[in-house]
Amino acid sequence: MIKINSIIRQSYATFRILLIAVSTSLVFTSCEQDYIPSTSESQQEIVVEGYVEVGDSTNPVFVVLSKSIPFLSTINSDKFSELFVKGGNVTVNDGTKEVTLNEVCLSQLPDDFKKEVGQLLGLNTDSLTTDICIYVDLLNQVTKEEGRRYDLTVKVGDKTLTATTTVPMRVPLFDFQWRPTPGKDIDTLSELYAKLSDPAGIQNFYRYLTAIGDGAFIPPFSSVTDDAVFDGKSFDVPIQKAERRGGDFNPEIFGYYRRGSKVRVKWCSIDKAHFDFWNTRDFSANSGGPFSSYTRIATNINGGLGIWGGYAVNFYEFTVPPR
């Protein structure tokens, strides 16, 4: 059975961040004068978030469509509902065939699942009237293989958007190690390391996410890296426990795993355009404040904003050992 539940969990958790990142493009450029972008409702662009995941137990191909909003906006329930794009035509070409993705909307889901989605989005399910839709390869018609190119075409009204992504070859982690916390040894916590052997002479880009128990995968604050300084080398990689932005921050336990808990790691190889998107998004999200500089989020969407990205995925699951 197609994992629609998993798709909703991953796509909307990240999509909420994506909306903020690409819609509120500019912040303060100096202490003396605020820069306010001259965007308006008439200048709305289509925002795309879509992925091709290759590997065991990965999600089917899916795309989320929305509209950008002006920098200075008040978002109420009506405005939120208007952001999601319905009735689009979304196709993916895998090099041998073109597949039209199926539109799946919240209104089509059972009531108990609507409640779960509402909780994920932080909305009151009793008053949840937003009919969110995503576009999914329900029948798994898209051929998902490492080394392939995938072309996306999105048609919304009189607008046509295109994008291309590739799925690199997987570069797995190995030799996972649980270590005592450095400095002050906390006996209830542990940190995680793994080894990576980076292929020599090939530019590689990586991203990872972590999950605790059966929870959603969350990216760390800086979720991507390239191999500019370690091309062709084997070395230990710290796999920090990811935390949601805006939550309670305790520097003494940040990045560590509680002993006895179940941990899942999603380790991904990505291409450069996909890396550039997350690298700029992470930098922008991590550099807030009144003195931060404007960071434009990189996009590979022709005619719009957002990301169409390929993932070559390895999953790992552990139980953190006792002391």
Buried (B, 14 or more C-beta within 10 A) or exposed (E): EBEBEBBBBBBBBBBEBBBBBBBBBBBBEEEEEEEEEEBEEEEBBBBBBBBBBBBEEBBBBBBBBBBBBBBEEEEEEEEBEBBBBEEBEBBBBBEEEEBEBBBBEBEEBEEEBBBBBBEBBEBEBEEBEBEBBBBBBBEEBBBBEBEBBBBBBBBBEEEBBBBBBBBBEBBBBEEBEBEBBEEEEBEBBBBBBBBBBBBEEEEBBBBBBBBBEEEBBBBBEEBBBBBEEBBEEEEEBEBBBBBEBEEEEEEEBEBBBBBEBBBBBBBBBBBBBBBBBBBBBBBBBEEEEEEBEEBEBBBBBBBBBBBBBBBBBBBBEBEBEEE
